[in-house]
C-alpha cells in the first residue's frame, strides 16, 4: 500500500506577495534578495524528499528559480493574505517565512491557524516575545542567559546622555539588519520614529545557531556570520565555524536561549526553525559571550545548512514540529 504524500505549502513573504502592498522605497524592499534566496533553498531542499508534495506561492510580478516540475500558485496583486490562507488550508503543512517587522510573521501564522491550517511555527506567545528584541532580552536575562547591557527607547526619545559608546541601535521589531545602526563617539544621533533598543557594541565573533524545535531539540552546526563594514552594516552570508570549542559554547548558549523564551511564553514549547544570534568573546571560558536575539523563523543560515545536509531539513523540521514535547528545563549555571 502506497503512503500518501504530505502536501506542503512554501510561503516567503517577500516573494509570495507581501512586498506588493508596500509603498515604493520601503526599507523592507531590501529584504527581497535574502527572501528569494531562502525560498529557492527551501524548494530545492523539499524537492529532495519524495514523500513531500510541494506547492510554492509566488508573487505574479516576481521570477523565482524553482526545481523542475514543482507546483507553483501565482499570487495576484494585493491578494497575498487571502492566497496564503486559502492555500494553507488545502495543504497538510505550511512553512511560513516572514519578517517580524510590524508583526508580519505573527499575523500570518495566526491567520493560517484561525482558518484551520497547520503552520510549522511556534505558538503566538513565543512569536510575540521573540519578535520584540527588548522582550527577548528581558526573557533571556531573567533566565540567566548573558546579554548585552542596554535599554529600550520609545519613539522620538532622544539618545540618552552618558550611554557608553560605541553602541548599537536596532528596531525592537525588525528582521536582519533592517534599521540597524552603530553609534560611535561623540554620539548625537537623531531620535528614531519607532521603538528601538540601544545596547553596548560587543566585540567578538558573530555566530548564528539554527535549532530544529519540536519533539526534541536538534541544534545544527553553528555558523560564523559576515557583515559589511561601516555604521549601517549589511549581512553578507555565513560560513562554518571551524573551532570546536567555539561551536560547543555556541550550541550551549542556543539551547539556554530557546529554553528561556519557552519559559517566558508560559512553558509553550518552540516549534519549527528557530535561529539564535550571538557574539562569542575572546575568553576561553565563555564569560564574555552574549546572546543578541532569537529569530522564530527560518533564517538565511538555511541556505548553508541545507547544502551540507544528507537528508531534507524541511522534512526533519516538519517531523519534529509535529511531535509534542514538554518544555525544555532551564540548564543550571
N, C-alpha and C positions, 0 to 999 in steps of 0.2 A: 504493500500500500504506500502510495506516494504522500509524503508530508507536505501540506500546503505551505507555500512560500509566504513569509511575513511581508505584508505590504508596508513600505516605509516611505514617508514623505521627508524630503530635504528642503529646508527653507533657510535662506540667509537674507536678512533684512535689506541690505544694500542692493542685492541682485534680484530680489523677489518682489520688488515694487515699492519698498519703503522710501527710497530717495525721491520717487516721483512726486510725492506730496510736499516736498520741501521747496522753499524759495531758492532760486539760483544764488549761488555764493555762500550757502550754508557751510559751516565748518565740517559738518558731518559728511559732506561730499568727499572729503579726504579719506574717508574710511573705505571707499569703494574698492580700491586696489587690494587691500587686505581681505575684504569680504569676498571678492571674486576668487582670490587665492584659496581661501578656506572652503568655499563651496565646491570648487573644482577638485580639491583634495578629498573632500567628503565623498563626492560622487565616485571618484576613482577608487577610493578605499572600499566603499559599499559594493562596487561592481565586482570586487574580488570574491565576494561571498555569494554562492549560487542560491542560498536559502532566502535571499532578500529580493523582493520585487520593488524596485525603486522608482519613485516619481519625484521630479525636481520642479519647483516653482521658479519661473524665470520671467523677469520684467520684459514686456514686449519690446522695450526700447534698448535692451541690453543684449550683448553677444557673450555667451559663456561656452567654454570648451568642455564638453561632457563626453563620456565614453559612448562609443557607437551603440545604438540600439536602446539607450536609456530613455525612459518615458519623460517627456517634458510637458508641463502645463503652463501656458502663457498667461501672465497676469496683465490684464488691461490697465490702462492709465487710471490711477486713483481707485483701484479695486484691490489693493494689497491685503487689507484685513479680511474682507469678505472672501477673497480667493483662498487665503490661508485657512480660515475656519472651515470652509466647505471642503477643501482638500484633506485637511486633517481628520475630519470625521469620516472620510472614505478610506482611510488607511489605518493600519493597526497601531503604528507608532509614528511620531513626528520628531525629527531633530530640528530644533529651532536655534538659530544663531542670530543674535541681535545685540546692539549696544545697550548698556544700562542707562544711557543718557535719556533724561526726561521720562524715565520709567518704561521705555520702549520694550525691553525684554520681558519684564514682569507683566505688562499689559497683554502682550501676545500669548504668553503662557496661560494667563488667567482666562483669556477669551477662548482658547482652544479647549481648556478643561471644562469651562462652563458649557460648551457645545457638545461635550461628551467625547472629545478627542483625548489622546494619550501622549502628551509631550514627554520626551526623555529629559526631564529637568527636575530641579529641586522644588520644594514647596515654596509658597509665596512668602512666608516669613523669612526663610533663608535667603530668598532672592532680594527681599527688601533690605535686609542687613548688608548683604554683600554688594548691593547696588548703591550703597551710600558709604563713601570712603571714611567718613568720620564715625559712622555707626560700626563699621568693620573694625576700625582701630580701637574703639571703645570695647567691643566684644573680645578682641584679642588681648588687650591689656588686662581686662578683668580676669582672664584665664591664665595670666602669667606669661603670655607669648610676647617676646620682645618686639617693640615697635619704635619708630622714630618719635622723638619729642615733637609736639606740635599742638595746634588748636584749630578750631573751625572759625571761619569768618562769615558773617552774614552778608547778604547782598549790599553793595555800596559801603561796607565797613572799611575804613582806612587801614592801611598797613600799620600794625601795632608797633609803637616805639619800643626800642630795646630788644626786639626779637633777633636772635642770633642769626647772622648771615655767614655763608650763603644758605639759602633756604629754597624749598620747592613749593610752589602754589599749584594746586590742581582742583578742578571742579569736583564737588562732592559726588555728583552722579555723572560719570563720563566713561568712555572706553578708550583703551590705548593711550596715546599721547594727546588726546583731544583736550585742549585748554591747558596743557602742562607748561609751566614757566619756571625757570631757575632765576632766583633773585639774588644778585650779588651786591656787595657794598658799593655805594652807600645806601642802597635801597631806594626809597622814594617812589615806588611804583604806584600807579593809579589803582583805585578800588575796582573790584570786579562787579559786573552787573548781576552775577548769580552767587549762590552759596559756594564757598570754596573751603579747602583745607590747606593750612600752612604748616609745613613741617621742616625739620632740620634736614639738610642735604647730607646723606650718609655716604662715606667713602667705602669702596669695596667692589666686589664682583656682582653685577646684576644677574639674577638667576630666576628662571621660571620653572615651576614644578607642576606637572599635569597629573591629576588624580581622576581615576575612574571610580565613581562612587555608587554605592548600592549595596548588594548583598554582602560584599566585602570590599574593602578599600584597596585598590591597586594603584600604587604610586609609580609612575613611569620615570625613566631616567631623566634627571634634571638637565636643563639646557641653559647655556650662557647666552644672555641677551646682548644685542649690539644696537647702539643708538648713534645718531649723528651728534656732532659737537655743537656748541652754541647754547644760547639761553632758552631756545624752544626746540628741544630735541625731538627727533622723529625715530620711530622704530625701524631698524634695518633688517632684522632677522635674528635667528637663533642658531646655535651650533652645540654639539655635545660637550658636556662638561667632563674633561678627561681625568680630573683629580678625584680619586675615590673617596678621600676624606671629605672634600667639599660636598660631593654628592650625598654622602651619608648624612651630613649636617643638614643639607637642604631637604632631604626626604623626611627627616625627623621634624623639622620646622613645619613642613607642609601638613603632616599628619596632625600636629598640635593645632594648627590654624583651622583646619576643617572641623576638628572636634570642638574648638572654641565657638565657631559660628553655629554648629548644630545645637550646642547647649544654649546659646543666646536666642536661638529660634524656638526654644521650648522643647528641646530634645527631638527636633524634627530632623531626621537623617538627610544628609545631602544625597543627590542622585544625579546621574549623568556626568558630564565632563566639568571639572572644577579646576581652575588654574590658580596657583599661589605665587605671587611675585615677591621677591625678597632681595636684600643685599647681604652678601656674605663678607664679613670683615676679614682683616688680616690675622687676627688672633687664632691660634690653633685650637683653643678651647671653645671657640664659637661665641664668646661672651659679647662680641660686638656685632653679631648677626642681627638683622632686623627684618621683620615681615612688613611689606608695604601695603599690599591689598590682596583681596581674594576675588577672582572673576568667576561668577557662577554660570559659565557658558563655555562653549568651545572657543579656544584662542588660536592664534596663528601657529603656536607650537605644534598643533595637529599636523601641519604640513610636514614638519621634520619627523615627528614621531611615526606617522603612517608610512613614511618611506622605509623606515627600518624595522617595521613590524612584520612578523611572519604570517600573521592572520589579520583579518579585518578588525580594526579598532572600533569601527562603527558597530559591528555585531557584538563585540565584547561590551561596549558601553550600553547597548540595549539590554543585553542579558543581565548585567549587574544591576541596572536601574530597576529591572522588573522583579528582583529578588528582595523582599523586605528584610530588614535587619534592625537590631536595636542600635540606639545612638552610641557612637564610639566613646568609651570612657576617656576622660582627660588624663593624659600621662602625668605622673607626679614628677616634679622637678627634683 
